[in-house]
Amino acid sequence: MSGGLDPLYLITDRSAPPSGDFAGALRSALEGGVRFLQFREKDLPGRERLELGREVMSLAGEFGARVIVNGEPELADELGAAGVHLGRATRPVEDVRAGYRGLIGYSAHTGGEAAEAFAAGADFVTLSPVFPPRSKPSPGPILGLEGFRFDVQACGGPVYALGGVGAENAAACIDAGAHGVALIGAILGAADSARAAGEIRKALTA
């Protein structure tokens, strides 16, 4: 399954763009090479989230990018998304996997938690925080590269490094065992999201 997962995984945050233009920043990120993204925005009421999700799907479709929806397999199906991203506060992976045919991602904070998600049917996980996050307070202790390297060995599937990742440390995450990197602020919070995405893509393939 990891062979079909793009190593650059963008997580949306409509408050991240300094311009305040979320759609514009997302389009720019897609122009810069993003082809795999998670539609998050989980704080929005249902109708507003659906409407914004449709906009994101339309934009992604222009570039052939795959979209994963945070937390709600029903919304993912309604939008025609490629999958769903789960975590501690959502339904368990095994419950969703039993009746769901799309991709399932999971937000893990330890190697053991990641391994459990894979055993339950997850296709990939994000493991965080590797470095101090740029866009929000850290949800737990910082792993650091060595901690990340140690935890990845126990995971048993493709892992995205998340938390404080950017062009300057993306390659080091791959060297530490990551399948790819997941990020928010390093792209959507940049003045030029296309350039930022391109720099990270280049770092991942160097």
HELIX and SHEET records of a PDB file:
HELIX    1   1 SER A    2  GLY A    4  5                                   3    
HELIX    2   2 PHE A   22  GLU A   31  1                                  10    
HELIX    3   3 GLY A   46  GLU A   62  1                                  17    
HELIX    4   4 PRO A   73  LEU A   79  1                                   7    
HELIX    5   5 VAL A   93  ARG A   97  1                                   5    
HELIX    6   6 GLY A  111  ALA A  120  1                                  10    
HELIX    7   7 GLY A  144  VAL A  152  1                                   9    
HELIX    8   8 ALA A  170  ASP A  175  1                                   6    
HELIX    9   9 GLY A  185  LEU A  188  1                                   4    
HELIX   10  10 SER A  193  THR A  205  1                                  13    
SHEET    1   A 9 LEU A   8  ILE A  11  0                                        
SHEET    2   A 9 PHE A  36  PHE A  39  1                                        
SHEET    3   A 9 ARG A  66  ASN A  70  1                                        
SHEET    4   A 9 GLY A  83  LEU A  86  1                                        
SHEET    5   A 9 LEU A 103  ALA A 108  1                                        
SHEET    6   A 9 PHE A 124  LEU A 127  1                                        
SHEET    7   A 9 VAL A 159  LEU A 162  1                                        
SHEET    8   A 9 GLY A 180  LEU A 183  1                                        
SHEET    9   A 9 LEU A   8  ILE A  11  1                                        
END                                                                             
